Amino acid sequence: MAKKKKIIFYSTDPDAVWDEGDDNIEETLPNQQQKLRVQRDKKKRKGKEVTLVTGFMGTAEDLKDLGKTLKSKCGVGGSVKDNEIIVQGNQVEKVVDLLKGMGYSQTKRIGG
């Protein structure tokens, strides 16, 4: 469970009230509604190939869990940052097959 951040609110208006609202709460789309894109990349990676998964719509925790699952099933390392899953090596076909098997039916491979 994520920790709540303490927010300090300052105002010169004596009647001001802080409304937290639900603006910061993201909801993860169901797997079949996710439009994930999988591509091979080696830009800014010192020539090493990685497989990028982009387009995930949902919470950071769910993205992290998906990344962990993909890395585990591919048997390689990687990371999750900047709303992307990075899987080491050229694992594009395997990642696409895994995602489709997990119900991400709109997953597409992009690039050459």
C-alpha positions in Angstrom: 0.0 0.0 0.0 1.4 3.4 -0.9 2.1 5.9 1.8 0.2 9.1 1.8 2.3 12.3 1.4 1.8 15.0 4.0 0.7 18.1 2.2 1.2 21.5 3.7 -1.3 24.1 2.4 -0.8 27.8 2.8 -3.2 30.5 1.9 -3.9 34.2 2.6 -7.6 33.6 2.3 -9.0 32.8 5.9 -11.8 30.8 4.3 -9.6 28.6 2.1 -10.2 24.9 2.3 -8.0 22.2 0.9 -9.8 19.7 -1.3 -7.8 16.6 -1.9 -10.3 15.1 -4.3 -9.6 12.0 -6.3 -7.5 13.7 -9.0 -4.3 11.8 -8.2 -5.8 8.4 -8.1 -5.2 6.5 -11.3 -7.2 3.4 -12.2 -5.6 0.7 -14.3 -7.5 -0.2 -17.5 -8.4 -3.9 -18.0 -5.9 -5.9 -19.9 -8.0 -6.2 -23.0 -8.3 -2.3 -23.2 -4.6 -1.7 -22.9 -2.9 -0.6 -26.1 0.7 -1.7 -25.4 3.5 -1.2 -27.9 6.6 -3.4 -27.9 9.8 -2.4 -29.7 13.5 -3.1 -29.8 15.7 -0.1 -28.9 19.4 0.7 -28.4 19.4 4.5 -28.4 21.2 6.0 -25.4 22.1 2.5 -24.2 25.7 2.3 -25.3 24.8 0.0 -28.2 23.0 -2.6 -26.0 19.6 -3.9 -27.2 16.6 -3.7 -24.9 12.9 -4.4 -25.4 10.6 -1.5 -24.6 7.0 -1.8 -23.6 5.1 1.5 -23.7 1.5 2.7 -23.6 0.5 1.2 -20.2 -2.4 3.1 -18.7 -2.7 2.6 -14.9 -1.0 2.8 -11.6 2.7 2.8 -11.1 2.4 -0.3 -8.9 0.5 -2.3 -11.6 3.1 -1.2 -14.2 5.9 -2.4 -11.9 4.2 -5.7 -11.3 3.8 -6.3 -15.1 7.4 -5.4 -15.6 8.5 -7.9 -12.9 6.4 -10.6 -14.5 7.8 -10.0 -18.0 11.4 -9.9 -16.8 10.9 -13.1 -14.8 9.3 -15.0 -17.7 12.0 -13.9 -20.1 14.7 -14.8 -17.6 16.5 -11.5 -17.9 16.9 -8.2 -16.0 15.4 -4.8 -16.8 13.6 -2.0 -15.1 10.5 0.1 -15.0 10.9 3.9 -15.4 9.5 6.9 -17.2 6.2 4.9 -17.7 8.1 2.2 -19.7 9.0 -1.4 -19.1 12.6 -2.1 -20.2 13.5 -5.7 -20.7 17.2 -6.5 -21.4 18.0 -8.0 -24.8 16.0 -8.5 -27.9 12.9 -10.2 -26.4 10.3 -8.5 -28.7 8.6 -11.7 -30.0 8.6 -13.4 -26.6 7.2 -10.3 -24.8 4.4 -9.8 -27.4 3.4 -13.5 -27.0 3.5 -13.3 -23.2 1.4 -10.1 -23.2 -1.2 -11.5 -25.6 -1.3 -14.7 -23.5 -2.0 -12.5 -20.4 -5.0 -10.9 -22.1 -3.4 -7.8 -23.6 -5.1 -8.4 -26.9 -4.3 -5.0 -28.4 -0.6 -5.4 -28.0 1.4 -4.6 -31.2 5.0 -4.8 -32.2 6.3 -1.5 -33.7 9.5 -0.8 -35.6 11.7 -3.0 -37.6 
